[in-house]
Each structure stands twice: as structure tokens, then as C-alpha cells.
Amino acid sequence: MSRITVLRPDFVEPPRAALTLAPRSEPPEPLVIGLICNGKPLAAELLQALADELRKRLRRDVTTEIIRKPSAGSPVTAIQADGMAARAHFVITGVGD
């Protein structure tokens, strides 16, 4: 015997319980954003544009720390990574081609 499944477009799932966001603390002043430029063309420009946009949106004192790798295939050294971790509140790395 065959079975027919009827789909009702007027059926709406019951609403889910509201979610609450985790508590957030205010970022420190000045907020330090770490940027790791991977050496690809336009990567530094992309990262700087992103940092500028964050500065506008956050409306606070933001400074940037930049590490420039000589090429995309070169890793960040442990000394560079440790230094960035000590100075920056968060780090963004990106590519640009």
C-alpha cells in the first residue's frame, strides 16, 4: 500500500523560547585590535579598512597593532604570537587577492 504525505503550508511551528545573550563586559579603553597581514596583495588594506569600520561602529578609542608576514607561506613566529596576545584584546587575520 502506498503512503501519501500531505504538507500543509498553513502549519506554523510553535514559537521557541526566547534566547538570552551571555553577559558582556565593556571593552577596555583603548581597545587594541591586532591585525596579522599575511603578505598577500591588498591584505593590509583590507584589514585596515576593517579596523577603521570597527572604530566607527564602536565609537571608542581603538588602536591597532600590525604584524606583517613576508609571504602567505611564512608562519607567524612564536615571539610575534606571544607579543600580539599580550598587547591585543582580539586579533583579526585576513587575506586579500
VMD Tcl script that builds the backbone (N, CA, C; Angstrom):
set m [mol new atoms 291]
animate dup $m
set s [atomselect $m all]
$s set {name element resname resid chain x y z} {
  {N N MET 1 A 0.839 -1.161 0.000}
  {CA C MET 1 A 0.000 0.000 0.000}
  {C C MET 1 A 0.895 1.239 0.000}
  {N N SER 2 A 0.531 2.237 -0.757}
  {CA C SER 2 A 1.292 3.489 -0.850}
  {C C SER 2 A 0.897 4.433 0.263}
  {N N ARG 3 A 1.824 5.316 0.549}
  {CA C ARG 3 A 1.561 6.315 1.580}
  {C C ARG 3 A 1.697 7.707 0.957}
  {N N ILE 4 A 0.764 8.581 1.263}
  {CA C ILE 4 A 0.784 9.949 0.762}
  {C C ILE 4 A 1.025 10.879 1.951}
  {N N THR 5 A 2.025 11.745 1.792}
  {CA C THR 5 A 2.319 12.730 2.825}
  {C C THR 5 A 1.733 14.063 2.386}
  {N N VAL 6 A 0.917 14.646 3.216}
  {CA C VAL 6 A 0.299 15.932 2.918}
  {C C VAL 6 A 1.053 17.013 3.687}
  {N N LEU 7 A 1.558 17.997 2.950}
  {CA C LEU 7 A 2.254 19.125 3.559}
  {C C LEU 7 A 1.296 20.306 3.614}
  {N N ARG 8 A 1.134 20.858 4.795}
  {CA C ARG 8 A 0.218 21.977 4.973}
  {C C ARG 8 A 1.012 23.269 5.098}
  {N N PRO 9 A 0.892 24.159 4.134}
  {CA C PRO 9 A 1.642 25.413 4.205}
  {C C PRO 9 A 1.133 26.353 5.297}
  {N N ASP 10 A -0.060 26.087 5.841}
  {CA C ASP 10 A -0.590 26.964 6.881}
  {C C ASP 10 A -0.166 26.520 8.278}
  {N N PHE 11 A 0.555 25.404 8.377}
  {CA C PHE 11 A 1.010 24.928 9.680}
  {C C PHE 11 A 2.237 25.728 10.101}
  {N N VAL 12 A 2.181 26.267 11.289}
  {CA C VAL 12 A 3.298 27.049 11.815}
  {C C VAL 12 A 3.789 26.360 13.074}
  {N N GLU 13 A 5.103 26.142 13.123}
  {CA C GLU 13 A 5.650 25.520 14.322}
  {C C GLU 13 A 5.451 26.444 15.510}
  {N N PRO 14 A 5.256 25.860 16.696}
  {CA C PRO 14 A 5.094 26.715 17.869}
  {C C PRO 14 A 6.356 27.544 18.106}
  {N N PRO 15 A 6.197 28.764 18.612}
  {CA C PRO 15 A 7.378 29.617 18.829}
  {C C PRO 15 A 8.320 28.994 19.850}
  {N N ARG 16 A 9.585 29.196 19.598}
  {CA C ARG 16 A 10.604 28.698 20.522}
  {C C ARG 16 A 10.757 29.671 21.676}
  {N N ALA 17 A 11.279 29.159 22.773}
  {CA C ALA 17 A 11.524 30.024 23.929}
  {C C ALA 17 A 12.564 31.079 23.557}
  {N N ALA 18 A 12.400 32.274 24.079}
  {CA C ALA 18 A 13.324 33.369 23.786}
  {C C ALA 18 A 14.711 33.043 24.332}
  {N N LEU 19 A 15.707 33.405 23.565}
  {CA C LEU 19 A 17.089 33.215 23.985}
  {C C LEU 19 A 17.595 34.483 24.643}
  {N N THR 20 A 18.454 34.319 25.597}
  {CA C THR 20 A 19.084 35.483 26.205}
  {C C THR 20 A 20.575 35.449 25.885}
  {N N LEU 21 A 21.119 36.609 25.656}
  {CA C LEU 21 A 22.540 36.701 25.334}
  {C C LEU 21 A 23.384 36.578 26.596}
  {N N ALA 22 A 24.564 36.055 26.430}
  {CA C ALA 22 A 25.501 35.967 27.543}
  {C C ALA 22 A 25.891 37.378 27.963}
  {N N PRO 23 A 26.146 37.589 29.239}
  {CA C PRO 23 A 26.523 38.935 29.675}
  {C C PRO 23 A 27.850 39.366 29.047}
  {N N ARG 24 A 27.921 40.619 28.716}
  {CA C ARG 24 A 29.127 41.182 28.106}
  {C C ARG 24 A 29.649 42.297 28.990}
  {N N SER 25 A 30.948 42.386 29.088}
  {CA C SER 25 A 31.543 43.496 29.816}
  {C C SER 25 A 31.964 44.553 28.802}
  {N N GLU 26 A 32.115 45.758 29.261}
  {CA C GLU 26 A 32.553 46.842 28.380}
  {C C GLU 26 A 34.021 46.625 28.007}
  {N N PRO 27 A 34.359 46.779 26.725}
  {CA C PRO 27 A 35.766 46.654 26.337}
  {C C PRO 27 A 36.604 47.744 26.985}
  {N N PRO 28 A 37.859 47.472 27.237}
  {CA C PRO 28 A 38.723 48.471 27.871}
  {C C PRO 28 A 39.035 49.628 26.922}
  {N N GLU 29 A 39.491 50.718 27.498}
  {CA C GLU 29 A 39.942 51.879 26.729}
  {C C GLU 29 A 41.458 51.960 26.833}
  {N N PRO 30 A 42.213 52.135 25.836}
  {CA C PRO 30 A 41.811 51.965 24.448}
  {C C PRO 30 A 41.716 50.482 24.103}
  {N N LEU 31 A 40.827 50.173 23.198}
  {CA C LEU 31 A 40.686 48.812 22.702}
  {C C LEU 31 A 41.800 48.569 21.690}
  {N N VAL 32 A 42.532 47.492 21.841}
  {CA C VAL 32 A 43.649 47.197 20.930}
  {C C VAL 32 A 43.251 46.033 20.033}
  {N N ILE 33 A 43.238 46.304 18.728}
  {CA C ILE 33 A 42.923 45.284 17.732}
  {C C ILE 33 A 44.229 44.842 17.088}
  {N N GLY 34 A 44.500 43.556 17.128}
  {CA C GLY 34 A 45.673 43.004 16.466}
  {C C GLY 34 A 45.327 42.634 15.034}
  {N N LEU 35 A 46.179 43.001 14.104}
  {CA C LEU 35 A 45.988 42.678 12.694}
  {C C LEU 35 A 47.196 41.884 12.219}
  {N N ILE 36 A 46.944 40.749 11.594}
  {CA C ILE 36 A 48.033 39.956 11.032}
  {C C ILE 36 A 47.864 39.941 9.523}
  {N N CYS 37 A 48.732 40.648 8.849}
  {CA C CYS 37 A 48.720 40.734 7.392}
  {C C CYS 37 A 49.530 39.561 6.852}
  {N N ASN 38 A 48.901 38.754 6.017}
  {CA C ASN 38 A 49.550 37.520 5.587}
  {C C ASN 38 A 50.483 37.676 4.393}
  {N N GLY 39 A 50.686 38.870 3.900}
  {CA C GLY 39 A 51.622 39.074 2.803}
  {C C GLY 39 A 51.008 39.008 1.424}
  {N N LYS 40 A 49.723 38.705 1.328}
  {CA C LYS 40 A 49.076 38.676 0.010}
  {C C LYS 40 A 48.738 40.098 -0.418}
  {N N PRO 41 A 48.582 40.295 -1.738}
  {CA C PRO 41 A 48.241 41.637 -2.224}
  {C C PRO 41 A 46.934 42.143 -1.609}
  {N N LEU 42 A 46.942 43.369 -1.167}
  {CA C LEU 42 A 45.791 44.081 -0.602}
  {C C LEU 42 A 45.312 43.563 0.753}
  {N N ALA 43 A 46.015 42.621 1.355}
  {CA C ALA 43 A 45.598 42.117 2.671}
  {C C ALA 43 A 45.697 43.218 3.720}
  {N N ALA 44 A 46.764 43.998 3.701}
  {CA C ALA 44 A 46.928 45.070 4.686}
  {C C ALA 44 A 45.834 46.113 4.536}
  {N N GLU 45 A 45.494 46.460 3.295}
  {CA C GLU 45 A 44.441 47.447 3.050}
  {C C GLU 45 A 43.086 46.939 3.516}
  {N N LEU 46 A 42.803 45.664 3.291}
  {CA C LEU 46 A 41.545 45.069 3.738}
  {C C LEU 46 A 41.447 45.094 5.259}
  {N N LEU 47 A 42.502 44.696 5.926}
  {CA C LEU 47 A 42.491 44.668 7.387}
  {C C LEU 47 A 42.381 46.075 7.972}
  {N N GLN 48 A 43.068 47.043 7.382}
  {CA C GLN 48 A 42.986 48.412 7.887}
  {C C GLN 48 A 41.588 48.983 7.685}
  {N N ALA 49 A 40.960 48.673 6.553}
  {CA C ALA 49 A 39.586 49.129 6.311}
  {C C ALA 49 A 38.631 48.517 7.334}
  {N N LEU 50 A 38.840 47.251 7.664}
  {CA C LEU 50 A 38.013 46.588 8.674}
  {C C LEU 50 A 38.213 47.228 10.045}
  {N N ALA 51 A 39.443 47.519 10.402}
  {CA C ALA 51 A 39.727 48.173 11.684}
  {C C ALA 51 A 39.105 49.572 11.724}
  {N N ASP 52 A 39.165 50.313 10.618}
  {CA C ASP 52 A 38.548 51.639 10.563}
  {C C ASP 52 A 37.039 51.555 10.749}
  {N N GLU 53 A 36.415 50.558 10.133}
  {CA C GLU 53 A 34.964 50.374 10.279}
  {C C GLU 53 A 34.597 50.010 11.718}
  {N N LEU 54 A 35.385 49.158 12.354}
  {CA C LEU 54 A 35.143 48.833 13.759}
  {C C LEU 54 A 35.286 50.075 14.636}
  {N N ARG 55 A 36.267 50.896 14.335}
  {CA C ARG 55 A 36.484 52.134 15.093}
  {C C ARG 55 A 35.239 53.032 15.000}
  {N N LYS 56 A 34.666 53.140 13.792}
  {CA C LYS 56 A 33.463 53.960 13.603}
  {C C LYS 56 A 32.266 53.380 14.351}
  {N N ARG 57 A 32.088 52.071 14.228}
  {CA C ARG 57 A 30.916 51.436 14.840}
  {C C ARG 57 A 30.987 51.384 16.363}
  {N N LEU 58 A 32.182 51.188 16.896}
  {CA C LEU 58 A 32.323 51.096 18.348}
  {C C LEU 58 A 32.328 52.458 19.025}
  {N N ARG 59 A 32.656 53.500 18.261}
  {CA C ARG 59 A 32.701 54.870 18.796}
  {C C ARG 59 A 33.541 54.960 20.066}
  {N N ARG 60 A 34.734 54.425 19.973}
  {CA C ARG 60 A 35.633 54.468 21.124}
  {C C ARG 60 A 37.063 54.536 20.631}
  {N N ASP 61 A 37.958 54.758 21.567}
  {CA C ASP 61 A 39.375 54.842 21.246}
  {C C ASP 61 A 39.873 53.451 20.882}
  {N N VAL 62 A 40.301 53.281 19.640}
  {CA C VAL 62 A 40.790 51.988 19.147}
  {C C VAL 62 A 42.173 52.189 18.556}
  {N N THR 63 A 43.103 51.358 18.974}
  {CA C THR 63 A 44.430 51.358 18.363}
  {C C THR 63 A 44.649 50.006 17.697}
  {N N THR 64 A 45.570 49.975 16.757}
  {CA C THR 64 A 45.852 48.731 16.057}
  {C C THR 64 A 47.322 48.370 16.202}
  {N N GLU 65 A 47.567 47.086 16.314}
  {CA C GLU 65 A 48.915 46.515 16.295}
  {C C GLU 65 A 48.973 45.632 15.054}
  {N N ILE 66 A 49.993 45.812 14.224}
  {CA C ILE 66 A 50.064 45.080 12.965}
  {C C ILE 66 A 51.317 44.208 12.917}
  {N N ILE 67 A 51.118 42.960 12.514}
  {CA C ILE 67 A 52.223 42.059 12.182}
  {C C ILE 67 A 52.130 41.828 10.683}
  {N N ARG 68 A 53.223 42.044 9.982}
  {CA C ARG 68 A 53.247 41.819 8.533}
  {C C ARG 68 A 54.144 40.624 8.239}
  {N N LYS 69 A 53.528 39.553 7.744}
  {CA C LYS 69 A 54.307 38.380 7.350}
  {C C LYS 69 A 54.947 38.655 5.990}
  {N N PRO 70 A 56.134 38.127 5.746}
  {CA C PRO 70 A 56.779 38.375 4.457}
  {C C PRO 70 A 56.066 37.711 3.284}
  {N N SER 71 A 55.375 36.599 3.552}
  {CA C SER 71 A 54.624 35.921 2.492}
  {C C SER 71 A 53.527 35.080 3.124}
  {N N ALA 72 A 52.567 34.664 2.297}
  {CA C ALA 72 A 51.448 33.865 2.800}
  {C C ALA 72 A 51.920 32.524 3.365}
  {N N GLY 73 A 53.036 32.014 2.855}
  {CA C GLY 73 A 53.550 30.725 3.312}
  {C C GLY 73 A 54.391 30.794 4.577}
  {N N SER 74 A 54.700 31.993 5.031}
  {CA C SER 74 A 55.518 32.149 6.235}
  {C C SER 74 A 54.627 32.168 7.473}
  {N N PRO 75 A 54.958 31.366 8.478}
  {CA C PRO 75 A 54.140 31.388 9.707}
  {C C PRO 75 A 54.495 32.584 10.590}
  {N N VAL 76 A 53.583 32.921 11.458}
  {CA C VAL 76 A 53.867 33.916 12.490}
  {C C VAL 76 A 54.759 33.222 13.514}
  {N N THR 77 A 55.815 33.884 13.942}
  {CA C THR 77 A 56.720 33.256 14.908}
  {C C THR 77 A 56.058 33.207 16.287}
  {N N ALA 78 A 56.566 32.342 17.127}
  {CA C ALA 78 A 56.039 32.228 18.493}
  {C C ALA 78 A 56.224 33.534 19.254}
  {N N ILE 79 A 57.326 34.216 19.019}
  {CA C ILE 79 A 57.577 35.503 19.687}
  {C C ILE 79 A 56.550 36.536 19.236}
  {N N GLN 80 A 56.268 36.583 17.918}
  {CA C GLN 80 A 55.252 37.509 17.413}
  {C C GLN 80 A 53.874 37.184 17.987}
  {N N ALA 81 A 53.521 35.907 18.013}
  {CA C ALA 81 A 52.211 35.490 18.524}
  {C C ALA 81 A 52.072 35.818 20.002}
  {N N ASP 82 A 53.103 35.542 20.785}
  {CA C ASP 82 A 53.063 35.858 22.217}
  {C C ASP 82 A 52.947 37.363 22.451}
  {N N GLY 83 A 53.695 38.139 21.686}
  {CA C GLY 83 A 53.633 39.591 21.824}
  {C C GLY 83 A 52.265 40.138 21.467}
  {N N MET 84 A 51.691 39.608 20.399}
  {CA C MET 84 A 50.358 40.056 19.986}
  {C C MET 84 A 49.318 39.675 21.031}
  {N N ALA 85 A 49.422 38.470 21.571}
  {CA C ALA 85 A 48.477 38.015 22.600}
  {C C ALA 85 A 48.563 38.883 23.854}
  {N N ALA 86 A 49.749 39.376 24.169}
  {CA C ALA 86 A 49.925 40.216 25.355}
  {C C ALA 86 A 49.387 41.630 25.144}
  {N N ARG 87 A 49.434 42.133 23.907}
  {CA C ARG 87 A 49.049 43.525 23.656}
  {C C ARG 87 A 47.618 43.704 23.169}
  {N N ALA 88 A 47.102 42.766 22.384}
  {CA C ALA 88 A 45.803 42.958 21.729}
  {C C ALA 88 A 44.667 42.292 22.502}
  {N N HIS 89 A 43.491 42.915 22.426}
  {CA C HIS 89 A 42.299 42.342 23.049}
  {C C HIS 89 A 41.651 41.301 22.143}
  {N N PHE 90 A 41.791 41.476 20.841}
  {CA C PHE 90 A 41.431 40.439 19.886}
  {C C PHE 90 A 42.234 40.657 18.611}
  {N N VAL 91 A 42.336 39.599 17.801}
  {CA C VAL 91 A 43.187 39.618 16.626}
  {C C VAL 91 A 42.377 39.216 15.396}
  {N N ILE 92 A 42.612 39.919 14.306}
  {CA C ILE 92 A 41.979 39.599 13.025}
  {C C ILE 92 A 43.088 39.304 12.042}
  {N N THR 93 A 42.944 38.212 11.332}
  {CA C THR 93 A 43.874 37.924 10.250}
  {C C THR 93 A 43.033 37.762 8.994}
  {N N GLY 94 A 43.594 38.132 7.865}
  {CA C GLY 94 A 42.805 38.061 6.656}
  {C C GLY 94 A 43.660 37.928 5.425}
  {N N VAL 95 A 42.986 37.677 4.339}
  {CA C VAL 95 A 43.667 37.536 3.052}
  {C C VAL 95 A 43.137 38.603 2.115}
  {N N GLY 96 A 43.872 38.881 1.102}
  {CA C GLY 96 A 43.430 39.811 0.078}
  {C C GLY 96 A 44.092 39.439 -1.228}
  {N N ASP 97 A 43.313 39.209 -2.221}
  {CA C ASP 97 A 43.841 38.871 -3.554}
  {C C ASP 97 A 43.237 39.790 -4.588}
}
mol reanalyze $m
mol bondsrecalc $m
mol representation Tube
mol addrep $m
